[in-house]
Amino acid sequence: MFLDFIIRGGTIVTADDTYRADIGITRGKIKAIGVDLAGAESLDASGKLVMPGGIDVHTHLDMPFGGTVTADDWTSGTTAAACGGTTTVIDFAIQDFGSSLRKGVDAWFARAEGKAAIDYSFHTIVRDLKESHLKEMDELVSEGITTFKLFMAYPGVFMVDDATIFQAMLRTRDNGGLICMHAENGGVIDILVKRALAEGHTEPKWHALTRPMSAEAEATRRAIALAEMAGVPVYIVHLSAGDAMEEVRRARERGLPVFAETCPQYLFLSYEDYEKPGFEGAKYVMSPPLRPKGNEERLWNGLSTDALQAVSTDHCSFCMKEQKEIGKGDFSKIPNGAPGIENRLMLLHEGGVNRGRITMNRFVDLVSTRPAKIFGLYPRKGSITVGADADLVLWDKERKWTISAKTHRMKVDYNPYEGTEVTGVPDTVLLRGKVVVRDQKHVGSTTDGAFVRREAGTARTPEGSPR
């Protein structure tokens, strides 16, 4: 058997197993897994853990929002992702009001093509749903864009009513797609925001105080009920509140195909960050907002018990200067979002594996394998199996790193985890057999990434597998 390239001497870690073996690669695919494989070129992985590349299924790159555009474009965002051990992202293509889904997807292809350092796919954000759009949903699913995001929040911007959500869900029952829900009660939040501003409350902390956990829990419960009535799976994005998570847990205990992700910000930050002096709290304005201390332990429990199935970033970066400052004097105008695409794996490993909350196998499941299964990428992505893409991370579990805006590759002027020390970093990263990161330095090209088609109908059981 001829092999182009061999990774030797590493300890392979998957969602299910840990074992010593070499990995043989040919034409960007894993061709063999065994001991003492023969090949012309090799990479020494002695002392390293070898895991499938990370998959971040929730990013916003080069996205217009709130009168500005995210600081990270496809080049900077995907380069940072690669350095953090992520080899595939799924970003959000936005439908314009009165326009087609196709036009929104085409616009995002134009943003990404030739500018991505890693592989990518898209979800489609649905803001308007006519009969023609339903037919477009079918077409997109057949082309490998299998997921659609709808909002229960942001009235007049993204929010759609329950009838629209239910109609979209019914369509995915027929075409095998999956609905991703932003679950917050937008109507209630809108009233609370207007009342707060009328009473003179303008500081960043009021972003959180007008978006209570109960508004997220209620919307999550409603999204699950709509999905159950439609007979389809549903995926709750960026779940922040323990109460909302319990709605997911209860649904899963009843055998429903309900899935949810959380994000590092909800595991490492808290409402206290909004209380920082001056306008510093604006760094943490995101939706849903950060929650009170103690909530993070509920989410960690959910990650260890499978009430939560994935950790994504909701990476949506805005610089403090000139972008977040748009909302000085009115918290409702602060662009929502925070950076994190580069730090996801390091943070989850530190807070989860190093602190004994999750195993290394569960870590791999949360950042790679389960997202791949839910979103139709498995086993091409998220696995170390013969025939899979050779998207691999050589993890140095002993190396220490301090997270800082001074050293990160993201194009944003702050890091919400500034000064956090971690032990365990991605040392070397391969994308389809090509080394794109070596010794924490990007050595690949910003055109290495390619669009990846996804399979439909994969999230039909609570495990994220077809029936």
N, C-alpha and C positions, 0 to 999 in steps of 0.2 A: 504493500500500500504506500503510495507516494503522499507525503505530507509537506505542505509549504512551510509550516511553522509549528513549533511545539512549545507549550508552556510546561516547564519541568519542575517537579519537586514541591509543588504547592499543595495546600490542603483545601480541597473543594468543599464549599459550603452551599447547599441548596436549601429550599424550604423544608425538605424532608430528611436530608442526609448530610453527614460530614465524613469525608474519607480522603486518603492520600491517593493521588493519581496524576498522570500527565494528561494534557489535552492537546490533541493534534488538530490542526486547522488547515483547510484547503479551500481556496477561493472564497474566503470570508465566512465559511461555515465550519462548525465543529464536525470533524470527520472521524475522530477516534478518541476514546477515553480509555486509558490503560496504564500499564507500568512499563517503563523503559521503551517508550515509543521511539522509532527511528525516523529522523528527518534531517534536512539540510541546515535548518536554522532553528535556534531555540532561545527561549527567554527563561532565565532562572527565577523561579517563584519560591525558592526555599525560604521558610519562615513566614511566608505570606498566606493569607486566606484568599482563595479564588472564588468569586461569586458572580452570578449573572449581573449585567449592567442594570443600574437603577432606571426605573420608569416613573416619570413624573406626569401624572395624567391631568394636572390642573395648573396651566401657566397662562400668562397674558403678556405676550411680547409684541412690541410695536403697536400698542392698542390705544386708540383715542378714548379719553374719558375725562369728564369734568372740565372741558376747555383746554386740555393739554394732551400729551401723548406719553406713554410710559417711557421711563429713562432707558430701559434696556430694549434694544432692537433684537432681531434674530441673531445677529453676529455676536454681540456681547453676551446675550442671555444664554445662547447654546454653548458658547465657549466656557462660560462660568459653570454651566450645568455639567459639562464634560469633566472639568477639574474637580467637581464635587462627586463624581462617580455615576452621573446620570447619562445614559446613552440613548434614551428615547423620551420625547415629550409629546403630550397631546395638548395643543393650544385651542383657543376658541375663535372661530370665524363668526363674525357678527352680521346678521341680516339687518339691513336698513329698513326703516318703516316704509311700507308701500313698495318694497322691492322684493326680488326673488331670493330664495336661499342660495341658489347657484351663484348669484352675483357676489354675495358675501363670501362664499367659499373661494371663488376665483380671486377676490381681493386679497385673501389671506395666502393663497398660493403665491401671488405676486410679491407679497411681503417676505415670504420664506425662501422661495426658490433661489438657489445659488448663494444663500447667506447663512446656512445652518451648518454648525460643526458636528451635529449629531442627527439621528433619525427623528422623524416627526410625523404626526397625524393631526387631525382636527376634530373637534366637536363643532356643531353648528348651533349658535344661539338663535332661538326663534322668538321674534318680537311680534309677529303678525302671522296668522294662520288661515289662509283661504284654501279653497279646493285645489288650486294650482300648487300651493305649497305642500299639500299632502302628497301629491304626485311626485314632487321634487324630493320629499323625504324618501320615497321608495327608490328613486334614482340614485340618491347619494348613498344609501345603504348598499345598493348593488355595486357601487364603485369603491366601497371600503371605508366610507365615512359614516359610521354606524350609530353615532350618538348625537343627541340633541339636548341642549340645555334650555330650561325655562325658568323664569324668575317669579317668585311670589313677593318680591320686593322691588323698590325703585319705581313707584307710580309715575307714569308718563314717560319713563325712560326704557325700562325693560319689563316691568310687571305685566303679567297676563292673568286672566281670570281662570277660575276652576274649570269652566266649560272648555276653554282652550287647552288647558293642561290635559283634561280627560280625553279630548279629541285626539291630541298628539299621542297619548298613551295607547289609545285604541289602534292608531296606525302602526305603532311599533309592535303590537300584538301580531299584526299581519306580515310586517316586513322584517321582523327580527332585530330591529333597532333597540336602543336603550335610552330612556329619559333620565337626564341628570337634573336634579332640582336644587335651586337656591331657595332654601326653606326659611323664610322669615315672614311674619305677617306685615307686609308693606303698608297696608292701609292704617293699621294701628300705629306703626312707627311714624308714619307721615304726620299724624295728628300730634303725637308726642313731640316731634321735632318742631312743629309750628308753635306749640304751646311754650316750649323751652325758649325759643328765640323771642317770642312775644314778652316773656318774663325777663329778658335781658341776659339769658345764659348763652354765652358765645364760645366758651373755652372748649378745647378739644375733648375734655372728659365727657362733655354732654353728648358726644357721639355715642358713647357707651351707655350713658344713663337713659337715652331715648330708645335703646334697642335691647329691651330686657330679655333674659333667658327664656321667659315664658312665651315670648313672641316667636322664638325659634322652635321651642318644643311644640307649640300649637300647630305651626306650619308643617313641621316634620310629621306629626300625627296625621294631618290632613293629606299630605302628599302620599303617605303610606296607604291611607284609606282609598284615595283615588286610584292608586296602582292596583290595590286588591280588587276593587270593583271592575277595573279594566282587565284584570288577569295577566298583569305584566310585571316584570322586575322594575325596580327604581333604585337610583343611586343618589344619595344625599351628599352634596359637595360641602366642603369646608365646615363640617360640624364642629361647633365650638362649645356647646353646653351639655353638661352631664344629663340634664333633664331630657334634652332632645335625643341623646344617645340611648336613654332607657326606652324611648319609643321604638328605636331601631332594634334594640335587644328583644323587646317583647314580640315584635313582628317576626323576627328570626326564630324565636322559640316556638312560634306557631307554624314554622316551616315556610314562611314567605321569602321569596328571593329579594330581600331588601338589603342594600349595601350602603356603607357610609365611609367617608374618609375624614380624618382630621388633619391638622397641619402643625408644624413645629411651633408656630407662634402661640398656639393654644396649650402647648405642653410646657413651654419655657417662660412665657410672659404672662402678665396678669393686669387687672384693672389698675393696680398701683402705678404702672408705667404712665397712665394718663395724668397722674397727679404730679408728674415732674414739673419743675418750675418753668415759667414762661410759656413758650409755644412748643416745648419739647414733646409734649404728649401727642402732637400731630404725627410724629414718626409712626405711631401705633394705630392710627385711624385706618381701620379696615372693616369689612363687613362679612360675617358677624364680627362684633368687637371682641376685645380681650375680656375675659371673665374674672370674677373675684378669686383670690387665693383659695386653694383647696379644690377648685373645679378641675385643675389639671390632673390631680390624682384619680379622679373618676375616669378621665379619658385614658390615662395609662392603664387602669384596670380594664377598660374596654378593649384596648389593644392586646392585652394579654389573654382575654377571654373570648375574643372574636366578635364582640359587639361592634367593633370597628374593624374594617378589612384593609385599609390602606392609609398611608401617610403621603400626602402630596403637599405642594407648597402654596398654591394660589399666588404664585410669584407675580406681583403687580407693582413694579418699582416706580416711585416718584421721588425725585430729589427734594430735600427740604427747601433749598434755595430756589425760588421762582416757581416751584410746583406746589408743594404742600403749603407754601405761604399764600397761595390763592385764597385759602380759607381763614386767614387772620381776621378776626372780628366776626366770623360766622362759621361755626364748626361744620355746618351742613355743606359748605363749599370746599372743604378739604378733600382733595382727591383720595379716594379709598384705595388702600393697598399698601403692601410692604414687600421688600425683597426677601429672597430666601432660596432661590434655585440652586445656589452653590453650596449651601450649608446643610441641606436636608439630611443626608446620610450621616455626616459627622455628628450632628445634634442627636439624631435618633439612636445612634450607636452609643453615644456618651450617656444620654439620659435613660436609655432602655437596657442595653446589654451591659455596660459597665456598672450600672447601678442595680443590676439583678432583677429588673422588671420584666424583661423578655429575653429569650434565648437568641443566639446568633441565627439559628434557623428561622425563628419567627421574624427577626429583623429582615432577612432576605425575602420572606413571604410578603411583608408589609411594603417594602420599597420597590419590589420587582415582580415576584411571581404572581401574587393575587391580583394586582392591577392588570398584569398581562392576561390572566384568565378572564377577568370581568370584561375587559375591553377588546377581546378578540385578537390578541397578539400572541397568545400561547399556542404551541411551544416554540414558535419561531423566536420570540423574545421571552425573557423571564425564566429561562431554563438553561441548564448545562446538560444537554442531551445531543446525541448524534443527529445531525441535520439542522440543529438550531443555528441562528446567527451567532458568530463568535463575538458577541458583545460581552466583555468580561472586565471585571475589576479585580486587581490585585490589591488586597487590603492589608495595610501595615497596622496591626492591632497595637503596636507598642509606640508608634510615633505620636508625638505631642504636637498640638497646633493651637494657636490663639486666633480666634475669629476676630477680624477687624476690617474696617473700611479701608485702612491703609494698604492692605494686602489682597483684598478680594478682587475678583475679576469682573464683578457686576459693575455697571456704569451708573452707580447711584452714590450719592455723597454721604451716606451713613449706613450702618449695619445695626439692625435691632438687637443683635446678639453680641454687640461690641464687648470685647474683653473676655468672652466665654472661652475657657480652656477645655480642650477635648483631648482624649487619647484614643487614637484610631483614625486613620485617614486613608483615602484612596491614593495609593502610590503610583500605580500604572493603570491606565484605562485603554481598552481596545474596543474599537467600533468595527464590527464585521471583519475582525482579524487584523485590523490596522492599529498600531499603537498611536493614540491621539493625545495621551497624557503620559508623561514620564517624570517621575520625581516631583509630582505636583505642578508640573509646568506643561502648558499646552504646546504640543509639538505637531498637531495635525493641521488640517486646512479648515478654513471656515466655509468650505464647500463640500466637506465630507458627507454631510447629512443628506438623506433622501426621504421622500414621502413613503410611508408604509401603509398599505391597504390592511384593513382589519376585517375579521370574520364576523358575520352577523349571528345573532341567536345564541351567544355564548354564555349569557348571564341568566340562566333559567332555573338554577337551584341556588340555595344559600351558600354553596361552595364556589359559585361563579362559573359553573360548567353547564354545557348543554344538557337537556334532559335525555 
